Every structure is written in C-alpha cells, then in structure tokens.
Amino acid sequence: MGAVGDRRGRPVSAAGLLALGLSGVLLAGCASMPDSGDVNPVDSSQRADADSQVRVYGVPPRKREQPQELVTGFLEATTSDDPNYDTARMYLSKSVKRRWDPLTSTTVLSDPPQVNVERTGDRAQEEYTITLVGKQVATVDAKHAYKPDERPYKTAIHVAREDGEWRIDDLPPGLVLGVSDFQRIYRPVNKYYFAELGPGKAPRDVLVADPVYLRKRIDPVTSTVKALLDGPTNWLDPVAATAFPTGTEVADERLSLDDSNALKVRLTDRAAGINGEQCLRMAAQLFYTVQESASVSSVTLQRDKGGDQMCSLGREQVGRYAPAQTVGHADRQYFLDAQRRVVSLSDGEKTPSRVAGPLGADGTVNLKSVAVDRGETRAAGVAANGQSLYVAHMQHGAALGEPRVTSRAAAGLTAPSWDGLGDLWVADQDPDRPRLLRLPGGTGAPEEVRVPGLDGERITGLRVAADGVRIALLVSKGDRKTLKLGRVERRMSGGRPSLSVQELRSVAPKLEEVDAVSWAGGSRLLVAGNERGGLQQLLYIETDGSRSNAPALPGITGVRGIAAPENPTGPGNAKKAPGVVAEREDGIVRLLPDMNWNWVAKDGSAPVYPG
C-alpha cells in the first residue's frame, strides 16, 4: 500500500502504523491497516477516544510551508500525545524552541481557534502576524487547576523566515485547545492533602480532595505522583498541607504498579530524615491520589540511595486517613415528615420512621429544615417560622433546650449544616444584618464568620464539606440565585481564633438559577438548577467548575431540595452507589441504583444526609 496524505497534501508513511488522513496528526495503535476503501480527512477536534491504545502523533512542518499552514500545523501538533511536544517545537524558531513552555498554562476554547493572517513589516522582511480568535471557556494553570473563565479570546503569533523557511518566532506561553481536544487529551484527577485547621490546632488525619487535570496517556501514574509532590493548587493551598518535605522529588524516571497492584516509590534525600508517622501520612496521600488513576493495593516508600524501605501502607491500614471517614453513613437519609418532625430512611427500607428525641418522636416543635451531625447522634432544626435554631440529641428523654440562634427576619435562618469537626453552620438572612454563623461543637456561642467576597449577595443556603475547610454557598442578588464555593480559613486575630470564608468562586457559571445543592463526593456537588430559559436539571458539577464525568441522573423537575451522600461509592468503598433524595411539591422522592425515581413520603420536605 502506498503513502497516504493529510488534508494539506503532505505525505504520511503508512508502514507499521494505523495511519488515518488527519489534519496535522497521525494515529498509531494496535489495529490492522485496512487494505481497501477511501481515506478521508478527519478534523482533529472530532477524534474519538474509544481506544485507549490509540496514540495521536504530530506531523512535522513540510518544506516551504506557508505562514497560515505553519501555525495550523503547530496548533494541531500541540494536540498530540508527544510527551515533550518535540514535533510541535519543530515549528518554532531556534531561540523560541528553547524557551517555549507548553506547561505554563492551557487556554480552553469552545472550538479550535480560528487562524487569521496579517502581513507586517516591509516586503524585504516578509513578516506575518497570525491572530488566533475564539471564545474562551476556561483556563488551566501551571499547577493543573481548572478555572471557568468565559470571555472573548484573541492573541497573536509572529512568523518570520529562518534558514529560508517560515518559523514561529514569537507566541504566548502555554497551549490553546478547543474543548473537544481538551476533553480527549486531559483527565480529571483528585490529589489529596491534609486539612489545615490553623494555628494551635493539631494536624488531622483527614484528606481533602484537590481536583486537577492531567494528560491522559502520558505515563499516568508518574504524572499523578509528580503533580501531588508539586503541592496543593493555589486556591486550596491556604487550608491544606502536605506531609512531604519541601523539595521532595521522585527518584525514578517512570512509576508503575507491579503484578499485585503495589506501587513502590523511591524518593530523593529530602525525605530521608522523616519519622514513621510522617512517612505513613505521605503514603496515604499517594495511595488515594494514585487510586484516581489505577487500582492500588499498597504503597511502599523507599530511599533513593540503597533503596531501603521507609514505610509501607496497604488497603487495610489506609482507612484511618480516608477522605470520607467523617461523612456519616451513606445508606441512611433524613427528612421532615408531614407533621414537620425528623424521620430517617435507609436504602433498604420503604417506610421512614421518626428519630428519637425532641426533634423527632418526642417533639412538639414544627420544623422548616434539619441537619444531622456526622456521628448521627444529634440533630439541628430550624423552626417552621424560620426564626429559631434548636440542637438536640436523637435519644428518648433528651431535652430540647432554648434556641441556639434566633433571627428577626421574615426569611429567617437557612437550613443548618454540620462539618466533620462537630461544628454547626447556619446563615441569618436578615437583610439589615445578614450573617454567616458557626456554633463550635454544635452548641457553643454563635461566632460570626466573615465572607468578604459576597459583593452585595445574600446567603440563602449552605453546605459545609466534611473536611471543614470548604463550604458551598447558595447566594442571591436580584432575581438570580447562584452557587459559589468558599475556602474556610482559620487565623489568629488579637490573640483569638478568627474564621472567614475566602476567595469565593463560581462553580456553576452556566446556570442562571440554582435551587438546591448537596455535596456528592470529595470534589463533586449535585445541583438542581436551570440555564437561562431552560428546564430544571439535576447536574453533577466538580468543585473547580469543570464538567463532571459522573453519569447523568434521570430528569425530574420542580426540585426544591436535594441530598446525596458525600461518599458516593457507599460504606467500605462498596461498588453499589447509595440513593439520591429530592424534595418536590408533592413530597419526597428517592433514586436508588438501577431504578427510577420513587415517591417515599407524601408531604415530606428538607431531605439531608448526615452533615
């Protein structure tokens, strides 16, 4: 069989490869070469990702490549699976080739950039400026953190002659990709770091998910470990800590699991002097982070010199560091029945039953909303008028006591939420004095928490993550209700601890209205909302605002409240996913695995999981 050509006419050898007529790229894989039929051009943004063994390779520039073709070929080469972008660098001048850093950032556009040519300089110089134009949807920074950022995109690339050929001699740092190429090339990964609770607090063994995007096919285990050693992303860094000493690196050029799915990592001398407990914390970070890319049975850390074992951590021991250890049971839901009392329902039950105590079976107070602590021993409820918050044990004979918080506003208090530290959070919607409050231990004196980034918005709902360092806020301004994620910082001020929620960021920018939110995993939220002019949807959204790869839920509308477990794989990492519970006008409905939505309680309201 002869050579095939791409859409620009350059010859491509078919020997030894599955070669398709792609624009500026080759696909190499294990399929056999067809010996008949047409070879058709396929745009690089339309390539399927069905075969993980298929590799995409860039095509070098041909002789006498013209400026527009040169830039187009360069952009296509940057979408390849070339580990070091060696082919893409062939389009650059000698000086730019050395300093171009494709890892500085990635700009994600809704479509591949449009390439426009403008001639500059005099006729003797024959210089060209190539303008890239598109609609930007997001950026990824040098620490691999994704951030939604919609705006018009325009940048310039300069082309000049070098040794008789056109080459790019000036361009912006990083990569520019269409969203389809980005989704093909990159995969979402959660790195894990320890929650940092501020001065005077002992380190906790609770890991926090830190979502990033890494290249799919470029040595996934090694790239995942190296990304972990780079430290937390800029947004999470103030409230997260790593057990790895500063400057620790992987001594091995390439990492992989052995036949028993064990991972062995040799570390440089920076980690040589650590104690046993710190080593185990490092191994726990590695275990949960690499678990995002491969099924790991154990992690062993070794010294670079001599290969001596520092520590080893297996699946049986790693649970003490589990990110989900403070989320409560994933198979039991709580809500209010028709008489506004707290009831519970497990996945295996069809009929709810009232919980013990003054907010349930022994109660006399009608409730508007409820939250159950993560140990499932106490409940917090807001009275039906929205103006009083009660906290009580879920046991017979327990006292109701006086309200812990009161509000003067007609809108009253939001539904409360417990973090994994045993603290209770609630917001007062008083327009004259809106406040976010935390009750230490659930019953301590309410402390006001500063939220400097609200910019005139009012908190109308909240959910605190189990780790206690992240909080999801529903905020309203005018007629629009949106979802934002904040970072809970604990600092000392005047000799006393002070809390604030910093660097609010939008995590559902495409939704015009967000009606309800629930945590649904370490870095995932379940949201009920709608785009402008559209019907309400139930969507999984990552905490960085990126598109979730979780399966879509069957559609229902009219949802006013939603609850999903923070440990989406169930107790003990079971494969069975627990149920999702929602409130509609006609009561409580539930979605169990492999089933449709079913009604479980007429006139029920305010569904929650522990937290």
Disulfide bonds with the S-S distance in Angstrom:
Cys279-Cys311 2.04
